[in-house]
Amino acid sequence: MDWTQLLTTERYGHQAIDAEELGRSHFHKDHDRIVFSSAFRKLGGKTQVHPLAKNDHVHNRLIHSLEVGSVGRSLGIRVGERIRDQLPAFIEPDDLGVIVQSACLAHDIGNPPFGHAGEYAIQDWFKQPENDYLLAPLSDATRRDLTHFEGNAQGFRIVAQVEYHLGRGGLRLTYPTLGASIKYPWTAAGANAKGKFSCFEPERPILHKLAAQLGLVPRGEYGFARHPLSYLMEAADDICYALIDLEDAVELHILDFEEVRDVFQSIQGSADLDLDGGDNGVSSGRQLAALRGKTIGVIVDAVVDAFIQQQDAILAGTFEGDLIASCPPRIQEGIQRAKTLAYTKVFLDTQKTETEIGAYAVLSTLLQAFITAGFELHNKGDHGQLSYRAKRVFDLMGDEAPTAQSSLETIYHRVIDHIAGMTDNYASYLARQIGGPSQPHFV
């Protein structure tokens, strides 16, 4: 892979290369299209770690994405400065910063309500034996997409297919921004050991066109090597969720200040940071924020160095793993310590667990209503012949409702587009309206 092709200014879904505006590059337009999209705005009502938290200080997906974008921009610019002599004449280091920032903003845009719990709820619903008849007419590939539903693949579908220009390029982002936003550029058939993939079957032709335009190296039968800048997007996400999830846990009194302070100091390699503030009135929250900022700076330095060290393998498409794993042991061990603390004490918090169990009931109710209505539409082939309930379901979808001429695969994906696009609160509300008083009442 070479940087000239990897940083093309061409857009997916748009034949002509649009002219740059004063102070607004092609890549700035990508950033703005994502920020002003409905799908991005809805992230403000979606779970980051703590579903439907009563404390407004904790992170939702929107705030998380903005913070990841900020870290990603720093990574992109600094890598751009380090490889300036390799960049094509039409690209500046700042352009890499905007590309990575935009990719970071889009990285969670496909997450369903209730975060990862929502993903598992959708997967498990389609795996239930009583729902086998709903999948029977589908291809193996489509069944695999549904029973292994992935927010990453849903995100690629949204930005490249669904949002704004439906079926005609989605947000029509530049190829570099699209490429940098894809963490797993393969279909479900090529999913990695963790079951991760970033492309549903309907978007497979888009992935292949993207790979051809960017010159991505083929990797196996089902996908391609990643765009180099996607590694910076991934690192920015890892940095933010490893550190800031702990900060939220202190705010919610799940973790003690001292536990998190020790993790941050271990990453910095210094315990003398003059942040105790016990006698000067500085709150533990402010101390932690200052310490977190310095810690992120240390990790950013290490990640930039790791990218430069691994650049040849990344461009060859042979790099395995992630950039954090190529950082010095102190960084690796500190981030792993943060993740372990989050898993053992934060992710297993009782209130969080209770809400996630309720999320299963919410999404099961919605899927039962909407998917069965879609199955009925496919069988009858005419909106006018639908049952009263199915008609009302499609009334709820409005302009997003599938046509009677759509394939069953398309109908199901349009239904999931609608459900996955819901905020936590709206999904809970609608499930109560559809399912009656037995549904979980979160708000």
N, C-alpha and C positions, 0 to 999 in steps of 0.2 A: 504494500500500500504506500502511496506517496501523498504528501500534504497538499499538493496542487489539486488533485482529484478529491481528496477528503474534505477540502474546504471550498468546493464549488459554491457559487451563489445562486444556482438554479433551484427552483421550487418544485416540489411534488404537486401535481395537479394543475400546474400553470405553465403553459407553453413558452411564453415570453419571459425574459429576465426583466423584472421591473426596475425602473430607474431609482437610484438612490436619491434621498432627499437630504437637504442641508442638515447636518447633525443627526441624521437617522439612517443607519446602514441597513442592508438587507437583513442582517441578524438582529438589529434593534426592532425591526418590524415583527420578526418571529416572537421576540420577547413581549411586545405589545399585544399581539394576537392571542397569546396564551393568557396574559394577565386580564384582558378584557373578555375572555370567553366565559360562558355560563358554567362550563364544567369546572373551571378553576375557581370561580366564585363560590361554588357549592362546597369546596373543600373546607370552608369556614364552619360548616356544620357537620364535619366528619371527624371521627375519632383518630387521634394520633396513638395514644396508649390507653388513656383513661376515658372510657365511653361515658358520654353525658355527664361529665364532671360538673359538680356544683361550683367549683372554684374557677372563676373566669381567668385566673392567672396562668393556668396550665395550657399546654399547647394543643391546638387542633391541627388538622392536616394542612390548612392554609398557612398558618404561622410557621409550622415546620418547613413547608416548602419554600417560603420566603427566606428563612434562615439558611436552609441548604443552598439556595440560590446565591446568597451572599458569600458563603464559603466557597462555592463552586466558581464564582466570578474571580475571587482571589487566586484560586488554583489555576484557572485558565489563563489569566493575565501573566502570572509569574512563569508558567510553563512557556507561554508565548514569548516572553522576554528571553528565556533561556535557549529557545530554538529559533530565534528571529531570523538567523541566516538561512534556515531551511524553509521559511514560509514563502509562498508565492508573492509576487509584487503587489497584488491587490488586497493582501491581508496584513493587518497590523496585530500586534499582541493583544490589544484590547478586544479585537474581534473574537479571539478564542475565549476571552472572559465572558462575552455576551452569549456566545454559543453554549458554553457550559452552564451559565446561569439559566438560560432558557430551558435547557435540558433538565436541570434540577427542578425548575418550576413545574415541568410536565411529568416528572418521574412518578408522582402519586396520583395523577389525575384520573386514573381508572379504578381507584380503590372504591369498593362498595361501602355502604353504611357499616359502621362498627369495625372498620379496619380488617385485620387478618381474621378475626372471628367471623366477619361477614363472608370472607372468601371461603372459609371452611364450611360455613352454613350452606352456601350455594352448592359447593362440591357434594356435600353429604346428602342434600335433598335429591340431587339427580342420581345418586347412587342407591337410593332406597328401592328395594324390590318392587314396592307397589307403584313406583313411577316408571318401571321398565317399558310399559306400553307407550309412554310418551316419547321414548327414545328409539323404539323399534324401527321406525321408517328411516332413520338417519344413517348417514355413512359412519364408518368406524372413526374417521377423523373428527367429525362433528361431535359424536358421543364422547370422544376423548376430551375435546375442548370443554364440554359442559361438566363432565364428572371430575375434571381437573381445573376448574375455573381459576383463572389467574388475573389478578389486578394489573400486573404488568402488561399482559396481552390486551386487556380491556383498555388500558391507557393508550397503547399504540393504535388501537381501533378508533378511539375517540379523536385523537389529533390528526390521524391520517384518513379517516373515513366518515366519521359521524358529525363532529362539531362544525357547524356553519354550512359548509358545502357538502351535504349528505351524498355520499357515493361519488363525489367529484373532487376528492382531495382534502376533505376535512378543513383544517385550518390553513392548508396550503403553506406549510413551513418549508424552509430551505432543507435540502437533503442533509447538510451537516448537522443541523439542529435535530432533525428527526433521528439521524443515526446516533448522535450522542445521547439521545434520550432512551435508547433501547439497550437494556442491560443483558438481555438473553435473546439474541437475534436468531431464533429458531422456533419451529412449531412444537406442539405438544409431543409429537412423535419423537423428537430429539431432546426432550426435557432432561435436564441434568439430574444428579442424584437427589436433589432436594425437590424435584418436580417442577422446577422453574422454567418458564418459557415466556416469550414476549410477542407471540404471533398466533392468533387464531387462524383457522383454515381459510375463512373468507379474505383475510388480509395477506395470504401467502404471496399472491402476485405482486402486491405492493412491496413486500419485503424483498423480493427478487429484483424488482426495478430499483429499489433503493440501493441494494448491494451493487448492482451494475453501475449505477451512476457514481457511487463513491469508491468503487474498486475494492470492496470488501472481499477478503480471501474466503473461499468456500471452506466450510468445516463440516465434513461428513455429508450425509444425504439430506439432512433436514434444515441446515442453516449455514451461518457464516461467522467469521471472526468478528469481534466487536469493533466499532469505531473507536479509535484511540481515546477520544475525548470522553467516551462513556465511562472510562476508568476514573476520570476526575469527578464526574457526576456521582459515581458510586462511592468514591472516597468522601466526598462532601456529605453524602447521606449518612455514611457510617460514622463520621465524626460527630454530626449533630445528634443522631439518635442515641449514640453511646453515651454522650456527655449530658445532653439536655434532658433526656428521660430521667436521669438521676436528679437533676435540678428540680424537675417537676415533683419528683417523689418526696423531696425535702419540703416543698411547698404544701404537699398533701399530708405531711407528717407520717409518711410511710418509711422514710429513711431519716437518720440523724445527720445533721450538718457535718459532723466529724467524719462519718463514714465516706461521704462524697468528697470532702476536702482531701482526705488521704489519697483517694484514687487520683484526683487531679494533680496533686503534688507528686505522686509517683510517676506520672507521665512527664512532668516537667523535670524531674530529677532533682528537685530542690524542696526542702521543707522550710526554708527561710524566705518567705514571700511577704512578710510584713502585712498580713491581711487579718490578723486575729481580731483586732478592733474591739477587744473586750472592754477597754477603758476609754475608748474615744467615741462611743455611741454608734459605731457603724454596725448595721444589722447583719445578721448571718446571711440573709438573702443578697445583700449588696456585696458582701465579701465573696460569696459564691459566684456571683456574676462576674466580678473582677477576675477571680481565679479561673473561671471558665474561659473568659476571653484570652487570657495569657496561654492557657492550655491549648486552645484551638490554634493559636499562632504557632506554637511549637510543633503541633502535628502537621499543619499546613507546610511548614518548612521541610519536614521529613517526607511528606508525600510528593512534593515537587522534586526533591532529590531522587526519590524512588522512580518517578516517571522518567526522568532523564536517564537513569541507570538502566531501565528496562525498555527504553524506547525502541531499540532495534528489534527485540522480540515482539513488542506490541505491533510494530509496523509489519512484521513478517507474519503476524497472525498466530504465533506460537506461544505467546505469553499465557501462562496458566495462573489462576488465582486472582488476587486483587492487590492494589498498591499498598494497603496497610500491611499486608504480609511481607512486603519488601522493605518496610521501614526498620529502623534499629530495634533491637529486642525490647528496650524500655518502652517504646511506643506501642509495639505489638502487645506486650504483656499488660500495659496499663489499660488499653482499650478492651482487651479480653477480660480484665478484672472488672471493668465497668459493666460489660455485658453480662458477666456472671452475677454481679450484684443485682442488676436489673431483673434477670431471669428468676433468681431465687427469692427476691423480696418484693419486687414491683409487679412483675407479670402475674404472680400468684396471689396478689392481694385479694382478699375476700370480696370486697365490694366490686372490684373490676371483674372478678370471675362470675359473680352473680349476674351482673349486667350482660356479660357475654353469653351466658346461658340463655338469658331472655332474648338476646339477639337472634338466636336460632329459631325461637318461636315466631318472632317478627318476620324473618325472611322466609320461613316455611309457609306462613300464611300468605305472604305476597306472591311467592312462586306458585303456590297451589292455585291461586285465583288467576294469575296472569298467564302462566304456562298452559293451564288447561283451556283457557279461553283461546290461546293461540293454536292449540291442537284442534279445537273445534272449528276455528276459522279455516285451517288447512283442510279439514275433512269436508266441510260444507261449501267452501269456495265462494261464499257470498255473505257479505256483512248483513244483508237483509234476512238471511235464514238463521242467524245466530240466536241462541237463547237470550232471554232478557239480561241475565247476569253477565254473559260474555259481552253483550253490547255495552253494558255500563262500564265494564273493565276497559274496553277500548275507548270509551268516552273519556275516561280518566287520562288516557295517554294522549288525547288530543291529536296534534299534528304528528306526534311520534308513533302513532299506531301504524302497524304494517298493513299493506294492501292485501286484498283477498287473493291477488295473483302471485303473491310472494311464495317462495319455497318455504318448507317447514323450517329449514335451517335459518333463513332470513327472519322469519317470524320470531323464532326463539331468541335470536341475537338482538332484535329490536326490543323485545320484551326485557331482556337482561340489560340493554342499554338504559332503559327507563328505570328499572329497579336499582341498578348499580349507581345511577346518577342521583338517587335520593340522598338527602341528609339523614343523619341519625334520627333527628326529631320527627321529620316528615314520615320516614319509614315506620316509626313507632306509632305515630298518629293514624296513618292509613291502615296499618295492620289492626289497630283497635276498631276502626270504622268497619273494616271488612269482616274481622273475626269475632267481634263482639267483646263483651266485658271480660272474657277469660284471658284476653291478651295481656302481656306484661304492660304495666303502666309506669313508664320511666319518668315522665315529666308532668 
